[in-house]
């Protein structure tokens, strides 16, 4: 799945919010006004009428209003599904979320995270149901996404959100390790900036699985890496071998 480059203009974005429309399996005119990218039941992508650029802080443009009081700097991605559904007792309604939609959403959000340098954390990539508990921004009883119609074993905003982020992180790892096809060079504004590891000799720089997380490797002096995102002084980087992880930024200097 590839999100067209024209759908991802240069903009300062800090979060991705994942929704379902609460309607049928096809995007309608109302859906297109509310979200930036919609995913139909067969995985088909539909572009909303509002540009992602419109939700950049201070853009002055009419935003896609996908989340109550939380649209600034946030990209809205929605799966077209769950018409006539009910949270408790759970009923997936007449247009249940499909596994294809979920898998496509994961790939789309991974591409957006890579394009806009958004780290995969519960505060930056989250479902609508997580907005209130994770960000403290009150919502109106939103329960998208707390149940998966194709997997009844996962229930609740936290388990669903954690599963989603694990799958997105796995896609990002795969994107990092995959070779770039001939003739498909990224536009200049989409290429990750490059940095060199400096100041760690004779030791090494720890590569971790999350900001201040578990060590998963080490980088030697003068290793050149690509910066993907940042969070509180920690940078998510890609190594020459294609591995993705987090390092403390003070040991990275522009290439």
NORVEN-V278796 format. One record per residue. N is the residue number from 1. PHI is phi in whole degrees, 0 to 359 (NA if undefined). NEAR is the number of other C-alpha atoms within 10 Angstrom. D_LAST is the distance of its C-alpha to the last C-alpha in whole Angstrom. Layout:
BEGIN
N | PHI | NEAR | D_LAST
N | PHI | NEAR | D_LAST
END
This chain:
BEGIN
1 | NA | 13 | 31
2 | 231 | 9 | 29
3 | 279 | 16 | 29
4 | 305 | 9 | 29
5 | 302 | 12 | 26
6 | 293 | 8 | 28
7 | 278 | 15 | 29
8 | 238 | 17 | 26
9 | 293 | 15 | 25
10 | 301 | 15 | 22
11 | 193 | 17 | 23
12 | 266 | 17 | 23
13 | 240 | 22 | 25
14 | 240 | 20 | 25
15 | 213 | 26 | 28
16 | 234 | 26 | 29
17 | 253 | 24 | 33
18 | 254 | 28 | 35
19 | 230 | 25 | 39
20 | 239 | 22 | 42
21 | 282 | 24 | 44
22 | 77 | 20 | 47
23 | 237 | 20 | 49
24 | 279 | 21 | 49
25 | 278 | 22 | 47
26 | 240 | 18 | 46
27 | 287 | 24 | 44
28 | 250 | 15 | 47
29 | 298 | 9 | 46
30 | 295 | 11 | 46
31 | 301 | 25 | 43
32 | 293 | 18 | 41
33 | 280 | 17 | 42
34 | 271 | 21 | 40
35 | 235 | 29 | 37
36 | 279 | 28 | 34
37 | 224 | 27 | 35
38 | 242 | 29 | 38
39 | 236 | 26 | 38
40 | 279 | 22 | 42
41 | 299 | 23 | 44
42 | 267 | 14 | 43
43 | 91 | 19 | 39
44 | 295 | 14 | 39
45 | 264 | 21 | 37
46 | 236 | 20 | 38
47 | 272 | 19 | 36
48 | 288 | 23 | 37
49 | 281 | 17 | 39
50 | 264 | 19 | 36
51 | 287 | 22 | 33
52 | 305 | 24 | 30
53 | 304 | 24 | 29
54 | 296 | 22 | 32
55 | 269 | 25 | 31
56 | 293 | 21 | 28
57 | 306 | 17 | 30
58 | 78 | 9 | 31
59 | 293 | 13 | 31
60 | 79 | 10 | 35
61 | 263 | 13 | 36
62 | 292 | 12 | 38
63 | 274 | 24 | 36
64 | 281 | 25 | 37
65 | 268 | 19 | 39
66 | 270 | 23 | 39
67 | 222 | 22 | 39
68 | 302 | 12 | 41
69 | 57 | 10 | 39
70 | 212 | 16 | 36
71 | 264 | 20 | 35
72 | 293 | 20 | 32
73 | 74 | 20 | 29
74 | 239 | 27 | 30
75 | 268 | 30 | 30
76 | 258 | 26 | 34
77 | 243 | 26 | 34
78 | 224 | 29 | 38
79 | 268 | 31 | 40
80 | 278 | 29 | 43
81 | 184 | 27 | 46
82 | 77 | 23 | 48
83 | 301 | 18 | 51
84 | 61 | 14 | 54
85 | 277 | 17 | 52
86 | 219 | 12 | 53
87 | 288 | 13 | 51
88 | 215 | 6 | 54
89 | 294 | 7 | 56
90 | 298 | 11 | 53
91 | 219 | 14 | 54
92 | 285 | 19 | 51
93 | 76 | 18 | 53
94 | 268 | 14 | 54
95 | 220 | 19 | 50
96 | 298 | 22 | 49
97 | 300 | 25 | 45
98 | 262 | 22 | 44
99 | 297 | 16 | 42
100 | 298 | 16 | 40
101 | 300 | 23 | 40
102 | 300 | 18 | 38
103 | 297 | 15 | 36
104 | 294 | 22 | 35
105 | 303 | 26 | 34
106 | 301 | 23 | 32
107 | 293 | 22 | 30
108 | 298 | 21 | 30
109 | 294 | 28 | 28
110 | 299 | 25 | 26
111 | 295 | 20 | 24
112 | 294 | 20 | 25
113 | 298 | 24 | 23
114 | 293 | 20 | 20
115 | 296 | 21 | 20
116 | 255 | 21 | 20
117 | 62 | 21 | 18
118 | 263 | 23 | 22
119 | 290 | 25 | 22
120 | 271 | 26 | 25
121 | 225 | 17 | 27
122 | 294 | 17 | 31
123 | 261 | 17 | 30
124 | 242 | 20 | 28
125 | 230 | 27 | 29
126 | 207 | 26 | 33
127 | 280 | 30 | 36
128 | 301 | 26 | 39
129 | 294 | 24 | 41
130 | 268 | 27 | 38
131 | 301 | 24 | 37
132 | 291 | 14 | 40
133 | 291 | 13 | 40
134 | 272 | 14 | 36
135 | 249 | 13 | 35
136 | 74 | 9 | 39
137 | 257 | 13 | 40
138 | 299 | 13 | 43
139 | 238 | 17 | 44
140 | 259 | 9 | 47
141 | 53 | 9 | 48
142 | 280 | 17 | 45
143 | 238 | 18 | 45
144 | 262 | 23 | 43
145 | 232 | 20 | 41
146 | 243 | 20 | 43
147 | 221 | 21 | 45
148 | 245 | 19 | 44
149 | 298 | 18 | 47
150 | 266 | 14 | 46
151 | 209 | 10 | 46
152 | 287 | 9 | 48
153 | 283 | 10 | 47
154 | 253 | 16 | 44
155 | 222 | 14 | 45
156 | 104 | 15 | 44
157 | 297 | 20 | 41
158 | 289 | 19 | 39
159 | 300 | 14 | 40
160 | 293 | 21 | 39
161 | 297 | 24 | 36
162 | 294 | 16 | 35
163 | 299 | 11 | 35
164 | 302 | 22 | 34
165 | 292 | 21 | 30
166 | 299 | 14 | 31
167 | 291 | 16 | 31
168 | 296 | 23 | 28
169 | 299 | 20 | 26
170 | 294 | 16 | 27
171 | 296 | 17 | 27
172 | 299 | 23 | 23
173 | 299 | 17 | 23
174 | 294 | 14 | 24
175 | 296 | 18 | 22
176 | 291 | 21 | 19
177 | 272 | 15 | 21
178 | 284 | 11 | 22
179 | 292 | 9 | 21
180 | 280 | 11 | 21
181 | 299 | 7 | 24
182 | 302 | 6 | 24
183 | 81 | 6 | 24
184 | 245 | 7 | 23
185 | 301 | 10 | 20
186 | 287 | 11 | 19
187 | 302 | 8 | 19
188 | 304 | 8 | 16
189 | 283 | 10 | 16
190 | 252 | 16 | 17
191 | 280 | 14 | 14
192 | 296 | 19 | 12
193 | 292 | 14 | 8
194 | 252 | 16 | 6
195 | 224 | 19 | 5
196 | 246 | 17 | 6
197 | 288 | 23 | 9
198 | 223 | 18 | 10
199 | 92 | 16 | 14
200 | 255 | 15 | 16
201 | 301 | 11 | 18
202 | 269 | 7 | 20
203 | 269 | 11 | 20
204 | 224 | 15 | 18
205 | 261 | 20 | 17
206 | 291 | 19 | 19
207 | 257 | 24 | 19
208 | 243 | 20 | 22
209 | 278 | 16 | 24
210 | 196 | 20 | 23
211 | 306 | 20 | 22
212 | 59 | 14 | 24
213 | 267 | 12 | 26
214 | 283 | 12 | 27
215 | 294 | 14 | 24
216 | 235 | 14 | 24
217 | 175 | 14 | 21
218 | 211 | 12 | 19
219 | 244 | 17 | 15
220 | 272 | 17 | 15
221 | 307 | 17 | 13
222 | 76 | 16 | 10
223 | 296 | 14 | 10
224 | 262 | 21 | 7
225 | 231 | 25 | 9
226 | 253 | 21 | 10
227 | 275 | 24 | 11
228 | 255 | 24 | 15
229 | 195 | 20 | 17
230 | 212 | 19 | 17
231 | 201 | 17 | 21
232 | 51 | 8 | 22
233 | 87 | 11 | 19
234 | 260 | 18 | 18
235 | 245 | 23 | 15
236 | 274 | 26 | 16
237 | 231 | 26 | 14
238 | 243 | 22 | 14
239 | 276 | 17 | 14
240 | 303 | 13 | 14
241 | 277 | 10 | 17
242 | 93 | 17 | 18
243 | 279 | 18 | 19
244 | 248 | 28 | 18
245 | 194 | 24 | 19
246 | 242 | 28 | 18
247 | 225 | 28 | 16
248 | 282 | 19 | 16
249 | 290 | 18 | 14
250 | 294 | 12 | 14
251 | 260 | 14 | 12
252 | 244 | 23 | 9
253 | 238 | 14 | 6
254 | 305 | 11 | 4
255 | 288 | 12 | 0
END
